[in-house]
Amino acid sequence: MKSLVTFNPMFDRMVRVDPFEMLDSLFRDDSFSFDSRTPVVDVRETEKNYLIEAELPGITEKDLELSLKDSVLTIKAKHEEKKDEKSEDKYLLRERRSFSFTRTFTLPDDADADSVNAEFKNGVLTVDVAKKPERAPKTIEVKTA
């Protein structure tokens, strides 16, 4: 099958396209890039805290930025491609390039924004958010008039 006939709503007519050319255009260096990636994340709850664990291969702690504002935790990372102009190496396949990502998490009401800790070890970022202590119900005395 060399070509495919499909309806193009923009021109309101049938057009003939080459499916192989369509696939090739997706993977050309100038039209397809790996500059944005989303890390794999697990979020767990324990009795005393919330744990967010993100796998960040190829990232260093210098590439990471964490911020917390209005109960929204933001994890950002930017990894720059290292270019060596003097190298005469020819790449046969190159998939590791510059990339960046941003992930946001809205913390629950019982999360203590003042007790957030982060640790980065072996390519895994662990963010530990403590829970606020549970308040005991307040007893209100009813007075008679």
Steps between C-alpha positions, in 0.01 A plus 500: 500500500680809379230757573194545712188701429365693795252780559651839579237714679707815453456482123171305515625239255678168470878512476761239416782462753800271526487331844874430492573866437274589793697267730834623370400860569429412864851374561709753311741689723349835408141409583516252787682558826538344841529833679215441743464194720271417787650304787336193648358594842354308794301680771444317829324589822601373842351574839739793554596628155467505121788370286560596139764291321611598149741306281737748336767315302773721360413788735731638767398694809632814326239451225210487749283780632222447756257767614188517713243776473135500608502123565635426151829312488689548173789281384703635209811369330702608202777288352724666241662305221878499521654601170861436422596697191843334485365146489502327163258227615213425267176397666321205347208543739445789738207503742661664806462873452408807697163480669293657772185424692267646759265301726263655751317342792225662704555405862203399716369731772665298777850533343744709704662740253766587758615137528603406147828315449658378177773244438659404168680165491585261215282688251191498723360819654304441822291785635369447854207719605397464864135509600373759744419354839135415530315735730289356772137609488431799716229466761279806531321560824137595465389764750147550617355846516 
